[in-house]
C-alpha cells in the first residue's frame, strides 16, 4: 500500500501538473495567443470548476476510472503540446487554439482525477496505526517531486526544447496509466482491510476479490 500511495503522489507531480499550472501564461505567450493573461486566467477558472465537479463525481465513478481518465487526458494534452511546438518550428499547421485546447484537456483530466484522487486514496490505503507515518512519507515525496519539476522545468525546456519536455511529460503520463492499471486497486465502498487484502492478493498473483480472500493483519 505504501508503494501505491507514494507512487500516486510522485506521479501527480512528475506528470507536469505544477509546471503546466505555474507556466500557463508562458505557454500561452509561446503559442502567440492575442491575450495570454486572459487565456491563463480562464484556464485557472476552469480548474476550480472541474475540481468542484470532481467532489461529486468521485463517489459515483470510482477512483480507478477517474485516475485512468486523468492519465489518458494528460498524456493526450502533452502529446498535443509537443506536436504544437514541433509544428511551429517547422511551419506546419499549428493554430493557437490547439495549444489552448491542450491546456483545457490537461486541466480537465488533472482536476477530475490526478489532482484530488491521490489525496483521497491515501486515507483509504493505510491502517489507522500507520496512516500518519505512511501519509507523511507520501506527502514528502509529493512536495519533493513538485520542487524538482518546478526547478528543472525551464532548464529542461532549454536543454531539450519545449516539445521534448512535453514529450517527457507525455511518457510519464503513460507510465502513470500503466501504474494505475497494474497496482492501484479500486477503493470505493471498501474498508481498509478489504483494500489491503486485494493488494495482498495481487502481490501473490491471486485473482480473487478482496471479499473472497482472508483479511490481512493490520
Biotite code that builds the C-alpha atoms (Angstrom):
import biotite.structure as struc

atoms = struc.array([
    struc.Atom([0.000, 0.000, 0.000], chain_id="A", res_id=1, res_name="UNK", atom_name="CA", element="C"),
    struc.Atom([2.949, 2.341, 0.609], chain_id="A", res_id=2, res_name="UNK", atom_name="CA", element="C"),
    struc.Atom([4.142, 1.798, -2.969], chain_id="A", res_id=3, res_name="UNK", atom_name="CA", element="C"),
    struc.Atom([0.693, 2.699, -4.301], chain_id="A", res_id=4, res_name="UNK", atom_name="CA", element="C"),
    struc.Atom([0.362, 5.798, -2.120], chain_id="A", res_id=5, res_name="UNK", atom_name="CA", element="C"),
    struc.Atom([3.869, 7.087, -2.752], chain_id="A", res_id=6, res_name="UNK", atom_name="CA", element="C"),
    struc.Atom([3.627, 6.228, -6.455], chain_id="A", res_id=7, res_name="UNK", atom_name="CA", element="C"),
    struc.Atom([0.430, 8.218, -6.931], chain_id="A", res_id=8, res_name="UNK", atom_name="CA", element="C"),
    struc.Atom([1.847, 11.224, -5.072], chain_id="A", res_id=9, res_name="UNK", atom_name="CA", element="C"),
    struc.Atom([5.022, 11.030, -7.143], chain_id="A", res_id=10, res_name="UNK", atom_name="CA", element="C"),
    struc.Atom([3.217, 10.753, -10.479], chain_id="A", res_id=11, res_name="UNK", atom_name="CA", element="C"),
    struc.Atom([0.875, 13.579, -9.504], chain_id="A", res_id=12, res_name="UNK", atom_name="CA", element="C"),
    struc.Atom([3.856, 15.916, -9.833], chain_id="A", res_id=13, res_name="UNK", atom_name="CA", element="C"),
    struc.Atom([6.081, 14.136, -12.364], chain_id="A", res_id=14, res_name="UNK", atom_name="CA", element="C"),
    struc.Atom([3.317, 14.251, -14.973], chain_id="A", res_id=15, res_name="UNK", atom_name="CA", element="C"),
    struc.Atom([3.850, 18.005, -15.110], chain_id="A", res_id=16, res_name="UNK", atom_name="CA", element="C"),
    struc.Atom([0.882, 19.378, -13.171], chain_id="A", res_id=17, res_name="UNK", atom_name="CA", element="C"),
    struc.Atom([2.620, 22.207, -11.328], chain_id="A", res_id=18, res_name="UNK", atom_name="CA", element="C"),
    struc.Atom([4.794, 23.012, -14.331], chain_id="A", res_id=19, res_name="UNK", atom_name="CA", element="C"),
    struc.Atom([1.747, 23.450, -16.562], chain_id="A", res_id=20, res_name="UNK", atom_name="CA", element="C"),
    struc.Atom([-0.197, 25.390, -13.920], chain_id="A", res_id=21, res_name="UNK", atom_name="CA", element="C"),
    struc.Atom([2.644, 27.742, -12.987], chain_id="A", res_id=22, res_name="UNK", atom_name="CA", element="C"),
    struc.Atom([3.721, 28.378, -16.565], chain_id="A", res_id=23, res_name="UNK", atom_name="CA", element="C"),
    struc.Atom([0.293, 28.561, -18.205], chain_id="A", res_id=24, res_name="UNK", atom_name="CA", element="C"),
    struc.Atom([0.785, 32.231, -19.110], chain_id="A", res_id=25, res_name="UNK", atom_name="CA", element="C"),
    struc.Atom([4.212, 31.497, -20.585], chain_id="A", res_id=26, res_name="UNK", atom_name="CA", element="C"),
    struc.Atom([2.808, 28.600, -22.623], chain_id="A", res_id=27, res_name="UNK", atom_name="CA", element="C"),
    struc.Atom([0.001, 30.823, -23.895], chain_id="A", res_id=28, res_name="UNK", atom_name="CA", element="C"),
    struc.Atom([2.516, 33.509, -24.880], chain_id="A", res_id=29, res_name="UNK", atom_name="CA", element="C"),
    struc.Atom([4.679, 30.942, -26.643], chain_id="A", res_id=30, res_name="UNK", atom_name="CA", element="C"),
    struc.Atom([1.533, 29.895, -28.505], chain_id="A", res_id=31, res_name="UNK", atom_name="CA", element="C"),
    struc.Atom([1.215, 33.523, -29.732], chain_id="A", res_id=32, res_name="UNK", atom_name="CA", element="C"),
    struc.Atom([-2.241, 33.975, -28.232], chain_id="A", res_id=33, res_name="UNK", atom_name="CA", element="C"),
    struc.Atom([-3.625, 37.505, -28.505], chain_id="A", res_id=34, res_name="UNK", atom_name="CA", element="C"),
    struc.Atom([-4.382, 37.762, -24.778], chain_id="A", res_id=35, res_name="UNK", atom_name="CA", element="C"),
    struc.Atom([-2.202, 35.223, -22.982], chain_id="A", res_id=36, res_name="UNK", atom_name="CA", element="C"),
    struc.Atom([-3.009, 36.518, -19.488], chain_id="A", res_id=37, res_name="UNK", atom_name="CA", element="C"),
    struc.Atom([-6.767, 36.227, -20.073], chain_id="A", res_id=38, res_name="UNK", atom_name="CA", element="C"),
    struc.Atom([-6.358, 32.720, -21.512], chain_id="A", res_id=39, res_name="UNK", atom_name="CA", element="C"),
    struc.Atom([-4.315, 31.676, -18.461], chain_id="A", res_id=40, res_name="UNK", atom_name="CA", element="C"),
    struc.Atom([-6.953, 33.157, -16.147], chain_id="A", res_id=41, res_name="UNK", atom_name="CA", element="C"),
    struc.Atom([-9.656, 31.200, -17.960], chain_id="A", res_id=42, res_name="UNK", atom_name="CA", element="C"),
    struc.Atom([-7.609, 28.023, -17.560], chain_id="A", res_id=43, res_name="UNK", atom_name="CA", element="C"),
    struc.Atom([-7.293, 28.575, -13.813], chain_id="A", res_id=44, res_name="UNK", atom_name="CA", element="C"),
    struc.Atom([-11.029, 29.268, -13.539], chain_id="A", res_id=45, res_name="UNK", atom_name="CA", element="C"),
    struc.Atom([-11.738, 26.007, -15.344], chain_id="A", res_id=46, res_name="UNK", atom_name="CA", element="C"),
    struc.Atom([-9.585, 24.169, -12.814], chain_id="A", res_id=47, res_name="UNK", atom_name="CA", element="C"),
    struc.Atom([-11.732, 25.475, -9.952], chain_id="A", res_id=48, res_name="UNK", atom_name="CA", element="C"),
    struc.Atom([-14.937, 24.421, -11.722], chain_id="A", res_id=49, res_name="UNK", atom_name="CA", element="C"),
    struc.Atom([-13.673, 20.943, -12.653], chain_id="A", res_id=50, res_name="UNK", atom_name="CA", element="C"),
    struc.Atom([-12.365, 20.337, -9.128], chain_id="A", res_id=51, res_name="UNK", atom_name="CA", element="C"),
    struc.Atom([-15.806, 21.177, -7.740], chain_id="A", res_id=52, res_name="UNK", atom_name="CA", element="C"),
    struc.Atom([-17.343, 18.707, -10.197], chain_id="A", res_id=53, res_name="UNK", atom_name="CA", element="C"),
    struc.Atom([-14.858, 16.059, -9.066], chain_id="A", res_id=54, res_name="UNK", atom_name="CA", element="C"),
    struc.Atom([-16.104, 16.327, -5.482], chain_id="A", res_id=55, res_name="UNK", atom_name="CA", element="C"),
    struc.Atom([-19.461, 14.907, -6.549], chain_id="A", res_id=56, res_name="UNK", atom_name="CA", element="C"),
    struc.Atom([-18.084, 12.527, -9.161], chain_id="A", res_id=57, res_name="UNK", atom_name="CA", element="C"),
    struc.Atom([-15.520, 10.584, -7.159], chain_id="A", res_id=58, res_name="UNK", atom_name="CA", element="C"),
    struc.Atom([-18.061, 8.559, -5.191], chain_id="A", res_id=59, res_name="UNK", atom_name="CA", element="C"),
    struc.Atom([-20.151, 7.845, -8.287], chain_id="A", res_id=60, res_name="UNK", atom_name="CA", element="C"),
    struc.Atom([-17.485, 6.993, -10.827], chain_id="A", res_id=61, res_name="UNK", atom_name="CA", element="C"),
    struc.Atom([-14.909, 5.397, -8.527], chain_id="A", res_id=62, res_name="UNK", atom_name="CA", element="C"),
    struc.Atom([-11.245, 6.151, -8.042], chain_id="A", res_id=63, res_name="UNK", atom_name="CA", element="C"),
    struc.Atom([-9.595, 3.998, -10.722], chain_id="A", res_id=64, res_name="UNK", atom_name="CA", element="C"),
    struc.Atom([-11.756, 5.185, -13.658], chain_id="A", res_id=65, res_name="UNK", atom_name="CA", element="C"),
    struc.Atom([-11.052, 8.827, -12.800], chain_id="A", res_id=66, res_name="UNK", atom_name="CA", element="C"),
    struc.Atom([-7.323, 8.162, -12.450], chain_id="A", res_id=67, res_name="UNK", atom_name="CA", element="C"),
    struc.Atom([-7.197, 6.320, -15.784], chain_id="A", res_id=68, res_name="UNK", atom_name="CA", element="C"),
    struc.Atom([-9.198, 9.097, -17.453], chain_id="A", res_id=69, res_name="UNK", atom_name="CA", element="C"),
    struc.Atom([-6.828, 11.665, -15.985], chain_id="A", res_id=70, res_name="UNK", atom_name="CA", element="C"),
    struc.Atom([-3.693, 9.879, -17.159], chain_id="A", res_id=71, res_name="UNK", atom_name="CA", element="C"),
    struc.Atom([-5.133, 9.470, -20.664], chain_id="A", res_id=72, res_name="UNK", atom_name="CA", element="C"),
    struc.Atom([-6.213, 13.113, -20.848], chain_id="A", res_id=73, res_name="UNK", atom_name="CA", element="C"),
    struc.Atom([-2.890, 14.385, -19.575], chain_id="A", res_id=74, res_name="UNK", atom_name="CA", element="C"),
    struc.Atom([-0.913, 12.206, -21.985], chain_id="A", res_id=75, res_name="UNK", atom_name="CA", element="C"),
    struc.Atom([-3.069, 13.454, -24.870], chain_id="A", res_id=76, res_name="UNK", atom_name="CA", element="C"),
    struc.Atom([-2.567, 17.045, -23.745], chain_id="A", res_id=77, res_name="UNK", atom_name="CA", element="C"),
    struc.Atom([1.209, 16.717, -23.506], chain_id="A", res_id=78, res_name="UNK", atom_name="CA", element="C"),
    struc.Atom([1.365, 14.977, -26.881], chain_id="A", res_id=79, res_name="UNK", atom_name="CA", element="C"),
    struc.Atom([-0.707, 17.780, -28.428], chain_id="A", res_id=80, res_name="UNK", atom_name="CA", element="C"),
    struc.Atom([1.532, 20.463, -26.934], chain_id="A", res_id=81, res_name="UNK", atom_name="CA", element="C"),
    struc.Atom([4.626, 18.596, -28.146], chain_id="A", res_id=82, res_name="UNK", atom_name="CA", element="C"),
    struc.Atom([3.140, 18.453, -31.650], chain_id="A", res_id=83, res_name="UNK", atom_name="CA", element="C"),
    struc.Atom([2.232, 22.138, -31.464], chain_id="A", res_id=84, res_name="UNK", atom_name="CA", element="C"),
    struc.Atom([5.803, 23.192, -30.746], chain_id="A", res_id=85, res_name="UNK", atom_name="CA", element="C"),
    struc.Atom([7.185, 20.856, -33.406], chain_id="A", res_id=86, res_name="UNK", atom_name="CA", element="C"),
    struc.Atom([4.678, 22.243, -35.913], chain_id="A", res_id=87, res_name="UNK", atom_name="CA", element="C"),
    struc.Atom([5.605, 25.820, -35.020], chain_id="A", res_id=88, res_name="UNK", atom_name="CA", element="C"),
    struc.Atom([9.297, 25.055, -35.526], chain_id="A", res_id=89, res_name="UNK", atom_name="CA", element="C"),
    struc.Atom([8.692, 23.519, -38.961], chain_id="A", res_id=90, res_name="UNK", atom_name="CA", element="C"),
    struc.Atom([5.963, 25.833, -40.211], chain_id="A", res_id=91, res_name="UNK", atom_name="CA", element="C"),
    struc.Atom([3.262, 23.168, -40.121], chain_id="A", res_id=92, res_name="UNK", atom_name="CA", element="C"),
    struc.Atom([-0.408, 23.643, -39.252], chain_id="A", res_id=93, res_name="UNK", atom_name="CA", element="C"),
    struc.Atom([-0.496, 24.897, -35.658], chain_id="A", res_id=94, res_name="UNK", atom_name="CA", element="C"),
    struc.Atom([-3.397, 27.207, -34.718], chain_id="A", res_id=95, res_name="UNK", atom_name="CA", element="C"),
    struc.Atom([-3.152, 28.853, -31.305], chain_id="A", res_id=96, res_name="UNK", atom_name="CA", element="C"),
    struc.Atom([-6.457, 27.324, -30.210], chain_id="A", res_id=97, res_name="UNK", atom_name="CA", element="C"),
    struc.Atom([-4.775, 23.898, -30.387], chain_id="A", res_id=98, res_name="UNK", atom_name="CA", element="C"),
    struc.Atom([-2.437, 24.825, -27.525], chain_id="A", res_id=99, res_name="UNK", atom_name="CA", element="C"),
    struc.Atom([-5.342, 26.292, -25.535], chain_id="A", res_id=100, res_name="UNK", atom_name="CA", element="C"),
    struc.Atom([-7.397, 23.141, -26.126], chain_id="A", res_id=101, res_name="UNK", atom_name="CA", element="C"),
    struc.Atom([-4.483, 21.015, -24.921], chain_id="A", res_id=102, res_name="UNK", atom_name="CA", element="C"),
    struc.Atom([-4.260, 23.079, -21.739], chain_id="A", res_id=103, res_name="UNK", atom_name="CA", element="C"),
    struc.Atom([-8.009, 22.703, -21.231], chain_id="A", res_id=104, res_name="UNK", atom_name="CA", element="C"),
    struc.Atom([-7.823, 18.920, -21.647], chain_id="A", res_id=105, res_name="UNK", atom_name="CA", element="C"),
    struc.Atom([-4.934, 18.742, -19.197], chain_id="A", res_id=106, res_name="UNK", atom_name="CA", element="C"),
    struc.Atom([-6.760, 20.814, -16.587], chain_id="A", res_id=107, res_name="UNK", atom_name="CA", element="C"),
    struc.Atom([-9.916, 18.730, -17.059], chain_id="A", res_id=108, res_name="UNK", atom_name="CA", element="C"),
    struc.Atom([-8.083, 15.445, -16.541], chain_id="A", res_id=109, res_name="UNK", atom_name="CA", element="C"),
    struc.Atom([-5.949, 16.648, -13.661], chain_id="A", res_id=110, res_name="UNK", atom_name="CA", element="C"),
    struc.Atom([-8.820, 18.338, -11.812], chain_id="A", res_id=111, res_name="UNK", atom_name="CA", element="C"),
    struc.Atom([-11.102, 15.301, -12.090], chain_id="A", res_id=112, res_name="UNK", atom_name="CA", element="C"),
    struc.Atom([-8.510, 12.632, -11.332], chain_id="A", res_id=113, res_name="UNK", atom_name="CA", element="C"),
    struc.Atom([-4.840, 13.154, -10.544], chain_id="A", res_id=114, res_name="UNK", atom_name="CA", element="C"),
    struc.Atom([-5.497, 16.292, -8.511], chain_id="A", res_id=115, res_name="UNK", atom_name="CA", element="C"),
    struc.Atom([-7.967, 15.125, -5.838], chain_id="A", res_id=116, res_name="UNK", atom_name="CA", element="C"),
    struc.Atom([-7.976, 11.310, -6.042], chain_id="A", res_id=117, res_name="UNK", atom_name="CA", element="C"),
    struc.Atom([-4.454, 10.535, -4.728], chain_id="A", res_id=118, res_name="UNK", atom_name="CA", element="C"),
    struc.Atom([-5.167, 12.503, -1.543], chain_id="A", res_id=119, res_name="UNK", atom_name="CA", element="C"),
    struc.Atom([-8.425, 10.615, -1.028], chain_id="A", res_id=120, res_name="UNK", atom_name="CA", element="C"),
    struc.Atom([-6.833, 7.237, -1.669], chain_id="A", res_id=121, res_name="UNK", atom_name="CA", element="C"),
    struc.Atom([-4.144, 7.886, 0.940], chain_id="A", res_id=122, res_name="UNK", atom_name="CA", element="C"),
    struc.Atom([-6.820, 7.785, 3.631], chain_id="A", res_id=123, res_name="UNK", atom_name="CA", element="C"),
    struc.Atom([-8.194, 4.517, 2.211], chain_id="A", res_id=124, res_name="UNK", atom_name="CA", element="C"),
    struc.Atom([-4.913, 2.632, 1.778], chain_id="A", res_id=125, res_name="UNK", atom_name="CA", element="C"),
    struc.Atom([-3.303, 2.702, 5.211], chain_id="A", res_id=126, res_name="UNK", atom_name="CA", element="C"),
    struc.Atom([-4.423, 1.178, 8.529], chain_id="A", res_id=127, res_name="UNK", atom_name="CA", element="C"),
    struc.Atom([-5.009, 3.662, 11.309], chain_id="A", res_id=128, res_name="UNK", atom_name="CA", element="C"),
    struc.Atom([-1.866, 2.732, 13.252], chain_id="A", res_id=129, res_name="UNK", atom_name="CA", element="C"),
    struc.Atom([0.486, 3.581, 10.351], chain_id="A", res_id=130, res_name="UNK", atom_name="CA", element="C"),
    struc.Atom([-1.617, 6.128, 8.450], chain_id="A", res_id=131, res_name="UNK", atom_name="CA", element="C"),
    struc.Atom([0.153, 9.166, 9.874], chain_id="A", res_id=132, res_name="UNK", atom_name="CA", element="C"),
    struc.Atom([3.684, 7.939, 9.116], chain_id="A", res_id=133, res_name="UNK", atom_name="CA", element="C"),
    struc.Atom([2.815, 6.494, 5.709], chain_id="A", res_id=134, res_name="UNK", atom_name="CA", element="C"),
    struc.Atom([0.904, 9.603, 4.623], chain_id="A", res_id=135, res_name="UNK", atom_name="CA", element="C"),
    struc.Atom([3.796, 11.792, 5.773], chain_id="A", res_id=136, res_name="UNK", atom_name="CA", element="C"),
    struc.Atom([6.186, 9.839, 3.555], chain_id="A", res_id=137, res_name="UNK", atom_name="CA", element="C"),
    struc.Atom([3.837, 10.124, 0.566], chain_id="A", res_id=138, res_name="UNK", atom_name="CA", element="C"),
    struc.Atom([3.335, 13.872, 1.100], chain_id="A", res_id=139, res_name="UNK", atom_name="CA", element="C"),
    struc.Atom([7.090, 14.440, 1.477], chain_id="A", res_id=140, res_name="UNK", atom_name="CA", element="C"),
    struc.Atom([7.680, 12.632, -1.832], chain_id="A", res_id=141, res_name="UNK", atom_name="CA", element="C"),
    struc.Atom([4.927, 14.688, -3.455], chain_id="A", res_id=142, res_name="UNK", atom_name="CA", element="C"),
    struc.Atom([6.383, 18.045, -2.419], chain_id="A", res_id=143, res_name="UNK", atom_name="CA", element="C"),
    struc.Atom([9.919, 16.936, -3.274], chain_id="A", res_id=144, res_name="UNK", atom_name="CA", element="C"),
    struc.Atom([8.820, 15.980, -6.776], chain_id="A", res_id=145, res_name="UNK", atom_name="CA", element="C"),
    struc.Atom([6.904, 19.257, -7.088], chain_id="A", res_id=146, res_name="UNK", atom_name="CA", element="C"),
    struc.Atom([10.040, 21.202, -6.148], chain_id="A", res_id=147, res_name="UNK", atom_name="CA", element="C"),
    struc.Atom([12.162, 19.282, -8.652], chain_id="A", res_id=148, res_name="UNK", atom_name="CA", element="C"),
    struc.Atom([9.681, 19.696, -11.508], chain_id="A", res_id=149, res_name="UNK", atom_name="CA", element="C"),
    struc.Atom([9.318, 23.441, -10.928], chain_id="A", res_id=150, res_name="UNK", atom_name="CA", element="C"),
    struc.Atom([13.085, 23.826, -10.523], chain_id="A", res_id=151, res_name="UNK", atom_name="CA", element="C"),
    struc.Atom([14.053, 21.963, -13.687], chain_id="A", res_id=152, res_name="UNK", atom_name="CA", element="C"),
    struc.Atom([11.120, 22.759, -15.996], chain_id="A", res_id=153, res_name="UNK", atom_name="CA", element="C"),
    struc.Atom([12.691, 25.803, -17.625], chain_id="A", res_id=154, res_name="UNK", atom_name="CA", element="C"),
    struc.Atom([16.252, 24.356, -17.788], chain_id="A", res_id=155, res_name="UNK", atom_name="CA", element="C"),
    struc.Atom([14.777, 21.213, -19.319], chain_id="A", res_id=156, res_name="UNK", atom_name="CA", element="C"),
    struc.Atom([12.963, 23.307, -21.926], chain_id="A", res_id=157, res_name="UNK", atom_name="CA", element="C"),
    struc.Atom([16.235, 24.991, -22.833], chain_id="A", res_id=158, res_name="UNK", atom_name="CA", element="C"),
    struc.Atom([18.100, 21.680, -22.978], chain_id="A", res_id=159, res_name="UNK", atom_name="CA", element="C"),
    struc.Atom([15.670, 19.543, -24.981], chain_id="A", res_id=160, res_name="UNK", atom_name="CA", element="C"),
    struc.Atom([13.216, 22.195, -26.320], chain_id="A", res_id=161, res_name="UNK", atom_name="CA", element="C"),
    struc.Atom([9.585, 22.642, -25.219], chain_id="A", res_id=162, res_name="UNK", atom_name="CA", element="C"),
    struc.Atom([8.431, 19.808, -27.474], chain_id="A", res_id=163, res_name="UNK", atom_name="CA", element="C"),
    struc.Atom([10.963, 17.470, -25.900], chain_id="A", res_id=164, res_name="UNK", atom_name="CA", element="C"),
    struc.Atom([9.884, 18.496, -22.419], chain_id="A", res_id=165, res_name="UNK", atom_name="CA", element="C"),
    struc.Atom([6.226, 17.825, -23.119], chain_id="A", res_id=166, res_name="UNK", atom_name="CA", element="C"),
    struc.Atom([7.226, 14.557, -24.753], chain_id="A", res_id=167, res_name="UNK", atom_name="CA", element="C"),
    struc.Atom([8.842, 13.534, -21.455], chain_id="A", res_id=168, res_name="UNK", atom_name="CA", element="C"),
    struc.Atom([5.696, 14.522, -19.552], chain_id="A", res_id=169, res_name="UNK", atom_name="CA", element="C"),
    struc.Atom([3.615, 12.515, -22.036], chain_id="A", res_id=170, res_name="UNK", atom_name="CA", element="C"),
    struc.Atom([5.772, 9.421, -21.445], chain_id="A", res_id=171, res_name="UNK", atom_name="CA", element="C"),
    struc.Atom([5.428, 9.861, -17.675], chain_id="A", res_id=172, res_name="UNK", atom_name="CA", element="C"),
    struc.Atom([1.635, 10.174, -18.024], chain_id="A", res_id=173, res_name="UNK", atom_name="CA", element="C"),
    struc.Atom([1.592, 6.898, -19.967], chain_id="A", res_id=174, res_name="UNK", atom_name="CA", element="C"),
    struc.Atom([3.747, 5.321, -17.237], chain_id="A", res_id=175, res_name="UNK", atom_name="CA", element="C"),
    struc.Atom([1.243, 6.593, -14.657], chain_id="A", res_id=176, res_name="UNK", atom_name="CA", element="C"),
    struc.Atom([-1.609, 4.979, -16.620], chain_id="A", res_id=177, res_name="UNK", atom_name="CA", element="C"),
    struc.Atom([0.248, 1.646, -16.525], chain_id="A", res_id=178, res_name="UNK", atom_name="CA", element="C"),
    struc.Atom([0.959, 2.092, -12.797], chain_id="A", res_id=179, res_name="UNK", atom_name="CA", element="C"),
    struc.Atom([-2.726, 2.627, -12.046], chain_id="A", res_id=180, res_name="UNK", atom_name="CA", element="C"),
    struc.Atom([-3.789, -0.294, -14.255], chain_id="A", res_id=181, res_name="UNK", atom_name="CA", element="C"),
    struc.Atom([-1.393, -2.741, -12.620], chain_id="A", res_id=182, res_name="UNK", atom_name="CA", element="C"),
    struc.Atom([-1.105, -1.654, -8.997], chain_id="A", res_id=183, res_name="UNK", atom_name="CA", element="C"),
    struc.Atom([-3.873, 0.703, -7.870], chain_id="A", res_id=184, res_name="UNK", atom_name="CA", element="C"),
    struc.Atom([-6.999, -1.010, -6.502], chain_id="A", res_id=185, res_name="UNK", atom_name="CA", element="C"),
    struc.Atom([-10.493, 0.405, -6.546], chain_id="A", res_id=186, res_name="UNK", atom_name="CA", element="C"),
    struc.Atom([-11.138, 1.636, -3.004], chain_id="A", res_id=187, res_name="UNK", atom_name="CA", element="C"),
    struc.Atom([-14.691, 2.890, -3.476], chain_id="A", res_id=188, res_name="UNK", atom_name="CA", element="C"),
    struc.Atom([-17.016, 1.358, -0.887], chain_id="A", res_id=189, res_name="UNK", atom_name="CA", element="C"),
    struc.Atom([-14.284, -0.817, 0.673], chain_id="A", res_id=190, res_name="UNK", atom_name="CA", element="C"),
    struc.Atom([-12.775, -0.869, 4.114], chain_id="A", res_id=191, res_name="UNK", atom_name="CA", element="C"),
    struc.Atom([-9.027, -0.537, 4.617], chain_id="A", res_id=192, res_name="UNK", atom_name="CA", element="C"),
    struc.Atom([-8.837, -4.259, 5.400], chain_id="A", res_id=193, res_name="UNK", atom_name="CA", element="C"),
    struc.Atom([-10.546, -5.144, 2.130], chain_id="A", res_id=194, res_name="UNK", atom_name="CA", element="C"),
    struc.Atom([-8.217, -2.868, 0.162], chain_id="A", res_id=195, res_name="UNK", atom_name="CA", element="C"),
    struc.Atom([-5.148, -4.387, 1.847], chain_id="A", res_id=196, res_name="UNK", atom_name="CA", element="C"),
    struc.Atom([-6.469, -7.876, 1.174], chain_id="A", res_id=197, res_name="UNK", atom_name="CA", element="C"),
    struc.Atom([-6.877, -7.052, -2.517], chain_id="A", res_id=198, res_name="UNK", atom_name="CA", element="C"),
    struc.Atom([-3.349, -5.663, -2.675], chain_id="A", res_id=199, res_name="UNK", atom_name="CA", element="C"),
    struc.Atom([-2.059, -8.805, -0.973], chain_id="A", res_id=200, res_name="UNK", atom_name="CA", element="C"),
    struc.Atom([-3.921, -10.977, -3.482], chain_id="A", res_id=201, res_name="UNK", atom_name="CA", element="C"),
    struc.Atom([-2.444, -9.017, -6.398], chain_id="A", res_id=202, res_name="UNK", atom_name="CA", element="C"),
    struc.Atom([1.056, -9.277, -4.987], chain_id="A", res_id=203, res_name="UNK", atom_name="CA", element="C"),
    struc.Atom([0.735, -13.050, -4.617], chain_id="A", res_id=204, res_name="UNK", atom_name="CA", element="C"),
    struc.Atom([-0.723, -13.382, -8.113], chain_id="A", res_id=205, res_name="UNK", atom_name="CA", element="C"),
    struc.Atom([-4.212, -14.248, -6.892], chain_id="A", res_id=206, res_name="UNK", atom_name="CA", element="C"),
    struc.Atom([-7.288, -13.316, -8.880], chain_id="A", res_id=207, res_name="UNK", atom_name="CA", element="C"),
    struc.Atom([-9.864, -13.366, -6.127], chain_id="A", res_id=208, res_name="UNK", atom_name="CA", element="C"),
    struc.Atom([-11.572, -10.201, -4.995], chain_id="A", res_id=209, res_name="UNK", atom_name="CA", element="C"),
    struc.Atom([-10.918, -8.568, -1.658], chain_id="A", res_id=210, res_name="UNK", atom_name="CA", element="C"),
    struc.Atom([-14.085, -10.024, -0.156], chain_id="A", res_id=211, res_name="UNK", atom_name="CA", element="C"),
    struc.Atom([-13.015, -13.563, -1.141], chain_id="A", res_id=212, res_name="UNK", atom_name="CA", element="C"),
    struc.Atom([-9.564, -13.549, 0.431], chain_id="A", res_id=213, res_name="UNK", atom_name="CA", element="C"),
    struc.Atom([-8.691, -13.546, 4.132], chain_id="A", res_id=214, res_name="UNK", atom_name="CA", element="C"),
    struc.Atom([-8.206, -10.165, 5.722], chain_id="A", res_id=215, res_name="UNK", atom_name="CA", element="C"),
    struc.Atom([-4.572, -9.279, 6.277], chain_id="A", res_id=216, res_name="UNK", atom_name="CA", element="C"),
    struc.Atom([-3.418, -8.275, 9.691], chain_id="A", res_id=217, res_name="UNK", atom_name="CA", element="C"),
    struc.Atom([-3.063, -4.630, 10.424], chain_id="A", res_id=218, res_name="UNK", atom_name="CA", element="C"),
])
